[in-house]
Amino acid sequence: MRSDANSNDTSLRVPRGSEDESFGAVDRAVRLASLCSDPASLFATFRSVEAAAVPEPYRRLLDHHSHMTVTMERFHGSPVSLQVVQVAGGAVADSKQSNGSLAAWYAREILLVGPDANPLQHGIVRIDLQHVDDVTAAAIREAQIPLGRILINAGLLREVHRVSLLEVTLGPHLVSLFSPQETVAAGNIHTFGRVAEISLNGTSAVELLEIVVPFRSVWTAHTSEPLA
């Protein structure tokens, strides 16, 4: 169930961190998707793709090393707002640092929505809040402003890296978020997304799964009668 930005929902399960470089793009996506859908196949299925295989405008929206917040606002010509779907946070016992201390991992599933409240982008973010100051951590937990905007405003040295593109076939979870008023069979709708990480002041601290909501023409081709 979708929750508002002040939700106390802590149903997301936080897995181990992203230190294992052997994980490919699909593995990284599935691991993040498993935070909000069990099994992850109810969320979506993923296929790794090269940039040349991604059609426009999806490629322009995804194939870069910038924050998606900025990219979506530039593309749509208007500010985007944050809508939180699920939240988890706090110290997690299976996410220990090399010194044995607990990482303050915080994870959430979000939608970026336009001025008309229609969803434009889906995201799952997992961040180690130990790499930001208390004011920035509080702003992230308040869930009122998109993460990218918060990090930019904080003036942190940021690097978006390990960007890999994905073809995404929507499962029931994403269909219900993207098009709740229409009857669309899961598995019929395809879009594109990416996995990425963000380093803060030289340390990898953020994992991202970012999916562009399919454009209306894609839905129209697969939509049956609207729900009553």
C-alpha positions as CSV (number, residue, x, y, z in Angstrom):
1,M,0.0,0.0,0.0
2,R,1.3,3.5,-0.8
3,S,2.1,5.6,2.2
4,D,2.5,9.4,2.5
5,A,5.8,11.1,3.2
6,N,5.4,10.9,7.0
7,S,4.6,7.2,7.0
8,N,5.9,5.0,9.8
9,D,5.9,2.0,7.5
10,T,9.2,0.1,8.2
11,S,8.2,-3.0,6.1
12,L,11.2,-2.7,3.8
13,R,13.9,-5.3,4.4
14,V,17.4,-4.0,4.0
15,P,19.9,-6.4,2.4
16,R,23.7,-6.3,2.5
17,G,25.6,-3.4,0.9
18,S,27.0,-3.0,-2.5
19,E,30.6,-3.8,-1.8
20,D,30.5,-7.0,-4.0
21,E,31.8,-5.8,-7.3
22,S,30.8,-9.1,-8.9
23,F,27.2,-8.1,-8.9
24,G,26.0,-7.2,-12.3
25,A,23.3,-4.7,-13.2
26,V,20.4,-7.2,-13.0
27,D,21.6,-8.5,-9.7
28,R,21.9,-5.0,-8.3
29,A,18.4,-4.2,-9.5
30,V,16.8,-7.3,-8.1
31,R,18.5,-6.8,-4.8
32,L,17.0,-3.3,-4.5
33,A,13.6,-4.4,-5.8
34,S,13.5,-7.1,-3.1
35,L,13.3,-4.3,-0.6
36,C,9.7,-3.6,-1.6
37,S,8.4,-6.7,-3.2
38,D,8.7,-10.3,-2.2
39,P,9.4,-12.0,-4.5
40,A,11.2,-9.4,-6.6
41,S,9.5,-10.8,-9.7
42,L,6.2,-9.2,-8.6
43,F,8.1,-5.8,-8.8
44,A,9.5,-6.2,-12.3
45,T,11.9,-8.3,-14.4
46,F,15.1,-6.7,-15.7
47,R,17.4,-7.1,-18.6
48,S,20.8,-5.4,-18.9
49,V,21.1,-3.3,-22.1
50,E,23.7,-1.2,-23.8
51,A,22.9,2.5,-24.3
52,A,22.6,2.0,-28.1
53,A,19.6,-0.3,-27.5
54,V,17.7,2.3,-25.4
55,P,15.3,4.4,-27.5
56,E,14.8,8.1,-27.1
57,P,13.8,9.8,-24.9
58,Y,14.6,7.1,-22.4
59,R,18.3,7.1,-23.3
60,R,18.5,10.9,-22.8
61,L,16.8,10.5,-19.4
62,L,19.0,7.7,-18.2
63,D,22.4,7.6,-19.9
64,H,24.3,10.2,-17.9
65,H,26.1,10.7,-14.6
66,S,23.9,13.4,-13.2
67,H,21.1,13.3,-10.6
68,M,17.8,12.1,-12.0
69,T,15.9,14.9,-10.1
70,V,17.7,17.5,-12.2
71,T,17.4,15.5,-15.4
72,M,13.6,15.0,-15.0
73,E,13.0,18.6,-14.2
74,R,15.0,19.7,-17.2
75,F,13.2,17.3,-19.5
76,H,9.6,18.1,-18.3
77,G,10.3,21.8,-17.9
78,S,8.8,21.9,-14.3
79,P,9.8,21.0,-10.8
80,V,9.1,17.5,-9.5
81,S,7.8,16.5,-6.1
82,L,8.6,13.6,-3.9
83,Q,6.0,11.0,-3.0
84,V,7.1,8.2,-0.7
85,V,5.7,4.7,-1.2
86,Q,7.6,2.8,1.6
87,V,10.3,3.7,4.1
88,A,12.8,1.8,6.2
89,G,15.6,3.2,8.3
90,G,17.9,2.8,11.3
91,A,20.9,0.8,12.1
92,V,20.8,-2.6,10.4
93,A,22.6,-5.6,12.0
94,D,23.8,-7.1,8.8
95,S,25.4,-3.9,7.5
96,K,28.6,-3.7,9.5
97,Q,31.5,-1.4,8.8
98,S,35.1,-2.8,8.7
99,N,35.5,-1.5,12.3
100,G,32.5,-3.5,13.4
101,S,30.1,-0.5,13.9
102,L,26.7,-0.5,12.4
103,A,25.9,1.4,9.3
104,A,22.9,3.8,9.5
105,W,21.3,2.5,6.4
106,Y,18.1,4.1,5.3
107,A,16.0,2.9,2.4
108,R,12.9,4.1,0.7
109,E,10.8,3.6,-2.4
110,I,9.6,6.8,-4.1
111,L,7.9,8.4,-7.0
112,L,8.8,11.7,-8.5
113,V,5.6,13.3,-9.7
114,G,4.9,16.3,-11.9
115,P,2.7,19.4,-11.1
116,D,-0.4,17.3,-12.1
117,A,0.6,14.6,-9.6
118,N,1.1,12.1,-12.3
119,P,4.2,9.8,-11.7
120,L,7.2,10.5,-13.9
121,Q,9.9,8.3,-12.3
122,H,10.1,5.5,-9.8
123,G,13.1,5.1,-7.5
124,I,14.5,2.9,-4.7
125,V,17.3,4.5,-2.8
126,R,19.5,3.0,-0.1
127,I,21.9,5.4,1.7
128,D,24.4,5.2,4.6
129,L,23.5,8.2,6.6
130,Q,26.9,8.1,8.4
131,H,28.3,9.8,5.3
132,V,26.1,13.0,5.7
133,D,25.8,15.5,8.5
134,D,22.9,15.5,10.9
135,V,21.1,18.3,9.1
136,T,21.3,16.5,5.8
137,A,20.3,13.2,7.4
138,A,17.2,14.8,9.0
139,A,16.2,16.4,5.6
140,I,16.5,13.0,4.0
141,R,14.3,11.3,6.7
142,E,11.7,14.1,6.5
143,A,11.1,12.9,2.9
144,Q,9.8,16.2,1.6
145,I,12.5,17.0,-1.0
146,P,14.0,14.6,-3.6
147,L,17.4,13.1,-2.5
148,G,19.3,14.6,-5.4
149,R,18.2,18.1,-4.5
150,I,19.1,17.6,-0.9
151,L,22.6,16.4,-1.7
152,I,23.1,19.3,-4.1
153,N,21.9,21.8,-1.6
154,A,24.2,20.3,1.1
155,G,27.2,21.1,-1.1
156,L,28.7,17.6,-0.8
157,L,31.3,16.3,-3.2
158,R,29.2,13.9,-5.3
159,E,30.0,11.4,-8.0
160,V,27.3,9.4,-9.7
161,H,29.0,6.2,-10.9
162,R,28.5,2.5,-11.7
163,V,25.6,3.5,-14.0
164,S,24.1,0.6,-15.9
165,L,21.0,0.7,-18.1
166,L,18.1,-1.8,-17.9
167,E,15.1,-2.8,-19.9
168,V,12.3,-3.2,-17.3
169,T,9.2,-5.3,-17.7
170,L,6.6,-4.1,-15.2
171,G,5.3,-6.6,-12.6
172,P,2.0,-6.1,-10.6
173,H,3.7,-3.9,-8.1
174,L,4.9,-1.2,-10.5
175,V,1.7,-1.4,-12.6
176,S,-0.4,-0.6,-9.5
177,L,1.8,2.4,-8.8
178,F,2.1,3.8,-12.3
179,S,-1.5,3.2,-13.6
180,P,-3.9,2.4,-10.7
181,Q,-7.0,3.5,-12.7
182,E,-6.4,1.2,-15.6
183,T,-6.5,-2.5,-16.3
184,V,-3.1,-3.5,-17.7
185,A,-1.7,-7.0,-17.6
186,A,1.6,-7.3,-15.8
187,G,4.3,-8.4,-18.2
188,N,2.9,-6.4,-21.1
189,I,4.5,-3.0,-20.4
190,H,8.1,-2.3,-20.9
191,T,10.2,0.7,-20.0
192,F,13.8,1.5,-19.1
193,G,15.7,2.3,-16.0
194,R,19.2,2.2,-14.5
195,V,21.1,1.2,-11.4
196,A,23.7,3.6,-10.1
197,E,25.7,4.5,-7.0
198,I,26.7,7.9,-5.6
199,S,29.9,8.5,-3.8
200,L,29.9,11.2,-1.2
201,N,33.2,12.8,-0.4
202,G,35.0,9.9,-2.1
203,T,33.1,7.1,-0.4
204,S,30.3,5.1,-2.1
205,A,27.3,5.8,0.1
206,V,24.1,5.5,-2.0
207,E,22.6,2.7,-4.1
208,L,19.9,3.6,-6.7
209,L,17.4,1.9,-8.9
210,E,15.7,4.5,-11.1
211,I,12.9,3.7,-13.6
212,V,11.2,6.0,-16.0
213,V,7.4,5.7,-16.0
214,P,6.3,4.6,-19.4
215,F,5.0,7.3,-21.6
216,R,1.3,7.5,-22.3
217,S,1.5,6.0,-25.8
218,V,2.9,2.8,-24.2
219,W,0.0,2.5,-21.9
220,T,-2.6,3.2,-24.6
221,A,-1.3,0.3,-26.7
222,H,-1.9,-2.2,-23.8
223,T,-4.8,-0.8,-21.9
224,S,-8.2,-2.5,-21.7
225,E,-11.3,-1.0,-20.2
226,P,-10.6,1.4,-17.2
227,L,-11.5,0.1,-13.8
228,A,-14.9,1.1,-12.5
